[in-house]
Amino acid sequence: MRKLFCSVVLAALAVSAHAETKVPTSQAEISLGFAPVVKQASPAVVNIYAKIVRLGRANPFFSDPFFEDFFGRGFSEPRQRVQNSLGSGVILTADGYVVSNYHVVGTATEIRVVTTDRREFSAQVVLGDKESDIAILRLEEAQDLPHLSFRDSDQVQVGELTLAIGNPFGVGQTVSSGIISGLARTGTATGNARGYFIQTDAAINPGNSGGALIDVNGDLIGINTSILTRSGGSNGIGFAIPANLVAEFLRQAKAGNDSFVSPWAGVAGQHMSADIAESLGLAIPMGVVISDIHDLSPLAEAGLRVGDVVTHVDGDEVNSPAEMKFRMSVAGVGGTSLLTRLRGEDKAEVEVALIKAPETPSADETVLDDDTVMPGLKVSRINPAIITQMGLLLSQTGVVVIDANRYGGRSGLRAGDVVQSINGTAMNHPSDVVDALTDPGRRVNLDVLRAGQAISLRFRL
């Protein structure tokens, strides 16, 4: 047994290429196991208690003006519901920047952070992103805090030993061990096809969200975010957000950003299948096939076109749109990335500018007033920034619903609906919607696109 344990320790040290390898010199060192690493890293992992106040109604009829008029305004007044959220976080800087998951603190009205030495801090979210499920907090009046160093998550390898530190089920800080069991996982972790995760078999349970995934040197590999489970508990497949993306969030938070800015590629891509690879003359399925490209895309400006295959971004292999998005997000807005492009037998390195999604043409966001039949309806002209915000097709133009509000919602409209025509008149600008819904007559016919599907909404006034 002693020989087997020595072999495991030696293997762990050998896997971590960036560490100084060292053979245990005594029985005491062997018997300690992970204790020195845990002792070093655990003070930087905190418990987070978040309070979320939501407005809700117990009955859908409460929003109907008929019932409001009949029973009085008090009948339809929303009631507050308080939800408490428990999670974990990781201190990233001595002056109190902390990372956690957006689903833990992103909509919280009150956040309390408790350290391992039982100190308590009030905190505020300074930068959060629902899609990436990352939130950066700033602790009030914090200084000289223990914090973790970032590991280059691109250097992480399958098979490395890892430790997950967090507060599962609210029982207190807990450490579990495992290995890196997969890389570049997308989609299955959260249902978000744009995600990019490190997979581990270290036990991750409810309450671990936002906690640390560290290597055998105590450096931060990733932030634990979710599990794949049928029972609600850990079945040995957990997912962590890579440290390199967390580092970019921290950089933007320190720069004063209140929302995460990700480079806009302006392309749609698809996984390379064996059939597609054969049709393109590739011996091995690899890379991302560009299936659509916006006229304003920086990739289009660099000469890429539909049918091209992107195999690498800044020297790192990409085999899915999520990997491509991740690599560009880590590089950050304002610089450039070097893409490896295949076009038939032609292979080229193409430098691409990393830009924000352009706001051209202007959105001209408009909220309809009481002179229209849908007061409060918020619409906008579609541009690349709106396409990114609302998740629309790259080729989409015209007018989109940003917020249906009360009356728009009753008519069947939803946020993200593209309004094509009203009573047969094409909608090209928010002002067209205002004109069409001001004294439209007794009948209103709305033709919209919802997730690419044409829908007709018809109602009488």
N, C-alpha and C positions, 0 to 999 in steps of 0.2 A: 504493500500500500504506500509506503514511504517513497519508493522509487517512482510509482505512478504519479504521486502528487508533485514530485520534483519535475517530472516530465511536463506536467500541465503548466507549472509556473514558468519553466523555460520556454515553452511554446508561446505563452502569453507575451513574454518579453520579446521574443523574436518577431512576432507578428507586427508589433508596434515599431515600425522602421524609424520613426522620428525620435524614439527614446534611446537612452543609453542602456544597452543590455548589461545585465548584471546577474551573476549566478548567486543564489542564496548561499550564505557562508555559514549558517548555523541552524540548528533545529528551531531556535526561537524565531528566526526570520520566516521559516517555512510555516510554522504554526500560526503566525499572525494572519496569513491569508490576505484578504483585501482590507483589513482593518486600517493600515496606515493611509490608504487611498481614501477610504470613507471618512476618516477623521479629518483629512485635509479638505475634502470637497463638500461634505454635508453642511457646514455652516453657511454656504452660499445658496443653499436650497431652502426656500421659505414656504410657509403655508399662507394661502390667500383665502380670505373670507369676503365674498362680494354680495351686496344686496341689490336686487333689481326690482324696481317698482314698475308695474305694468298697468295700463288702463284696459279694462275689459268689461263686457256686458254678458249677463247670464243668458240672454235670449236674443236671437237675431231679429225678432220683431221690434226690439227696442229702438233700432235705427230708422224705423218707418215713421214718416211724419204723421200718418193717420193715427197711430197709437200715441204718439207724442201729443197731438192735439186733443185726443180723447182723454188721456190719463194725466196730462200735464207734463211740463218739462222735466220735473224731478224723476219721472218714470224712465227717461232715456239717458240720464246722466251716467257717464262711465264711472265704474268703481275701481278703486285701486286694489291691486293684488301684489303682495310682496313675495318675491322668490329669493331664496338664499342659495348661493352657489359656493361650492367648496372646491378648491384646486390647489395647485402648486405653482411655484415660480422660481426663477434662477436669477441671482444677483449678477449683473454683468460688469458693473463699475463700482468703485469705492464710494462714489458720490450718489449712489442710489438709483441707477437705471436697472430695471428688472424686466425680464421677459416672461410672458405667460401665454396661454391660448386665448384667442379672441372669444371663443365660446364660453370661457370662464368669466372674463371681465369686460368684454367689449361693450356691453350695454348697461353696465353696472352704474348705479347712482351713488353707491358708497363702497369703498374698497379698504379693507384692513389687512395689512401684511404683518405676519408674526415670524420672527427669526428663531433659530434653534436655541438662542439664549433668552428667549421669551420677551424680547423687546418688540413693541408694536409701533407700526407706522401707518399713517394715513397715506393713501396713494391715489394718483390720477393717471388715466390712460392718456399718454401724450401722442401716441401713434398706434393705429390699429388697422387691420385689414381682414375682413371676414373671409375672403376667398382663400387667403394663405393661412388663416386661423392663427395669426400672430398678433400679439398686443405688447407694446412697450410701455411700462409704467415708470413713473418717477416718484420715489419716496420723498415725503416732506421732511426737511431738516435731518437728512441722513448724511453721514460722513464716515470715512474710515471703515467701510463695510467689507467683509470678506467677499470675494468674487471669484468666478471661474474664468480661466483663459480659454480662448477659442482654439479648437483643433481644426485644421484644414480638412473639412469633411469630404473633399474630393479624394483624399488619400486613404479614407477608410476602406477596409477590405472585408469581404465575407469571411467569417471565421474568427474575427477578432473578439476577444473577451470584452464584455461591457457590463456596466452597472447602471441600473435605473433607480433614481432617488426621488421620492415624492411622498405624498400623504394619502395613500389609498384608503377609501371608505372612512376617512376622518379619524383613523386610529392613531395618528401620529406619524412622524417621519419614519419611513421604511426603505430598506435597500434590498433590491433583488438583483441577481446576476444572470448572465446568459452570454450569447454571442450575437454578432451581426449575422442575420440569417438571409438577408437579401438587400439589394440596392436598387435604386431607380424605380421604386414601386409607385404606381399611380392608380387613381380611380377607386380601387377596392377599399382603400382606407376610410374615406369619408364620402364616397359617391361623387367627389369632385374630380373630374377628369383632368383638371389643370394642376392637381397636386403633384408633389414629388417627395418621396419619403424614404427614410432608412428603415429597414425592417429588422426587428430584434425578437428573440424568444425570451428575453428577460421579462418577468411578470409585470404587466402594466394593468392596473385596475382603475375603476372610477375614483377620482381624487388625485390620481397620478398626473392628470392633464396639466401641462405646463412645467412638469418637473424635468430633471436633468438626465440625459443619457451620456455617460462619461466613459472614457477609456481607462486602461490600467494605470495611466499616469495622472488621472484626475482632471484631464482636459475635457472640455465640452464638445461632444460629437453632435448632439442634437437635442431638441425639445420634444418630449413625449407628448403625443397629441391624440392618439386613438388606438383602438384595438379592433381586431376582426373576431367576432364572437357570435354565438347563437344563444348563449346562456346569460349574457350580461357581465360575465367575469372573464379573466384572462385565459385564453386557450393556447397561449404560447406564440401568438402572432400580434406583435405590437408595432406601432409606427411612430417615427420621430421626424420632425422637421430638421433638415440639415443645418449645421452650425453656420455654414457660409451664407445662407439666406438670412439667418438671424442677425449675423454681423452687418449685413446691408440694411436691415431694419434699424439696428442701433445707430448706424452712421447717419441715416436720414432723420432719426429722432433727435440726435445731437445737433443736426443742421437746422432744426426748427420746423421740419415738415410735420403737418398734422394729419396727413394721409400718405399712404405708401405710393410712390411713383415708380411704376414698372416700365421698362422700355417697350415701345410699341413696334412690333414687327410688321403689322399690316398684312399678314398672310394667314391662310388656313392650310393646314397640313394633314397628312394621314400616315398611319403606320405603313411601313414597307412590308407587304406580304410576299410570299414566294411567287404568286402569279404576277404581281406587279413587277417584281424584280426580273422575272423572265421576260416580260414584255419590254422592259427597258434595257435588256441585255446585260443585267448584272448577275454575276456568278453566285453571289451571296446576298440575301435580303439584308439591307442595312440603310440607315438614314431615314429622313423624313421627306416625303414627296409633297411638293407645293401644289395644292389643288386649287387655290384661289389667291389672288394678290390685289391689293388696293392700289389705285393709281398714285396715291401719296405715300405709299410704303417706302421706307428707306432701302428695303431689299430690291424693290423695283428700280429705284434710283441707281442702285449699284449694279443693275443689269440682270438680276434674277427674274425668271418668268415661270409661268405655270408649267409643270412637268419636270422642272429641275429637282434634283435631290440634294438635300443638305445633310452631310454625313458627320461634320464636326463643327463645334463652336468653340473658338479659342483653344483648339487642340484637343478638346474633350469630345468623345464620341456621343452622338445623339441618335436615338432610335425611336423617339416619339415626340409629338408636339409639346408634351409636358416637359420633357428634358430640354428641348430647345428654349422654351419659355423660361425655365429655371436658370439655364446658363446665362441667358441675357439679363435676367433679373439680378443675378449675383454680380454681374459686371457693372450694372447701374447706369442710370441716365447721364448723358453728357460725354461719354467716351465713345469708343468704337469696339466692335467685335470682329474677329476674323473668322469667316465662314468658309468651310470647304464645300465646294459645289461640284456636282457631277451633272453633265449634260451629254448623254450618249457616252462616247469614249473620251470626251473632253473633261478634264479635271482642272479646277482653278481655285485659288485662294482669293476670296473677295472680302474687302473691308467694308463694313456696314456701320453707319452712324446709329447710335443708340439715342433715340429721341422720345419725348412724350407724344402721346396721341394728339395729332393736330386738331385744333378747334376751327377748322376751315371746311365749309363756310360757317359763319357764326351761328350758334345754337338758337339765339333769339327766344329763349325760354319764356313762356307766357302762361299766366294763370287767368282763366276765364272769370269774368265778374258776374254780378247779379243781373246784368242785362241779357245774359245768355241763358239757355235752358240747362246748362251744366256748370253752375258756378263752382269754383274751386278746382276744376279740371286743369291739370298742369301738362302742357305739351311743349315739345321742342323740335327744332329742325335737326335732322340727323347729320352728324359729321363723325370723323373717326373717334373723337373723345366720347361722344354719345354712344357709338357702336360698342366701344369697350365697356362703358358704364352699364349699358343695358343688355349686353350679350347678344347683339344683333348680327345678322349676316354681313360680311364685308361689303357686299354689293348693294346693301340696303340704302335707299334714299327716301326723302319725303319727311313726314312728321310722325313722331312717336309719343305715346303717352308716358309721362314721367310719373305722374300720380293721378289715379282715377278719381280720388276723393269720393265724397258721399254720393253725389248724383251720377257721376260717371260710372261708379261701381254698380249702382242700381240698374243702369242701362246695360250692364254686362262688360264694360270696358275694364281692362287690367293694365297695370304698369308693364311696359314692354310691347303693347299692341301698336302696330304701325297703321295709322289711319290713312287708308288709300283714297276713300271718297266719302262724302256725306251728301245724301240725296242726289247722287249721280255726278256731283262736282268733284274733280280731283283735288286732293290736298297736297300742296307743295311747300307750304309755309304755315307757321302757327297762326298768322293773321287770317289765313283761309279758313281755319277751324273756327275762329272767332266770328267771322262773317257768316259762315254756314249755320252756326248754332245761335245766332241772334235772329229771333223771329223766323224759325224754319218752317212754320206751318204746323198742322196737326199731326203729321207723321214725320218720323226721322228714321232714315235708313243709313246705317253705318257699315261700310265695307272695310274690314281690317285684316291684317296679316298677324297671326299669333304663332310664333315658333315656325314660321314658314308656311303655315296653313291658312288659306283664305276662309274667313268667317263673316257672315252677314248678321248684324244686330238690328232688329226692327222693333220700334215701339211707338205708341201714341201718346200725345201730350194731353 
